Amino acid sequence: MAHALTGQDVQQAWSALVQEVRTAVLLTMRNGRPFGSHVPYVFGADWTRIYLHLSRLALHTQHLLADPHVSLFIAEPDGPEKNPLALRRINLQGQAAQLSPDAPSYVELKERYLSRFPQAEMMFGFGDFALWELRLDDAHFILGFGQAFVSTAVNPARWVHQKVDRRSPRKD
């Protein structure tokens, strides 16, 4: 069954996940170790661009200023009726850069962000807040057991089933 999914099926599944789940875990580097923060997000045209509205006062922003390497993790919420190991989830990796208010896409991205998070309008008036663009290179999307897919920014609509190399010896 896992191999029966088409690229379009996977594309629709990750798109549905990120429409349903409005916040993610942003992983930044703090003194050489991963540090997680909960953040709202909006996607660009595909998974290779994500936009966050961050305060310069937040630890994760300080981390990004020191080291732009980033990962963003989005997961389906757990519930008593669900198998937590089969939850849909996507892990994205790349780099972050602050988006200048002079950038041609800034106004459109701000409007998209505010249409998803109208409560953030006041924060756009605060001097310490800025839009950040995550420029992502790699995606790892899990739809459930045996349904793991990878994609790269070279061809973001191409999802390849992650194969497990069963020839490698187990170390028990």
PEWOTA-V786867 format. One record per helix or strand of 2 or more residues. SS is the DSSP state (hx for helix, st for strand). FROM is the first residue (numbers start at 1). TO is the last residue. Records with the same first field share a line. If there is no record, write none. Layout:
SS->FROM-TO  FROM-TO
This chain:
hx->2-4  7-20  59-66  84-86  106-116  118-125  153-155
st->23-30  33-40  42-43  49-55  69-75  89-98  129-144  147-152  160-161
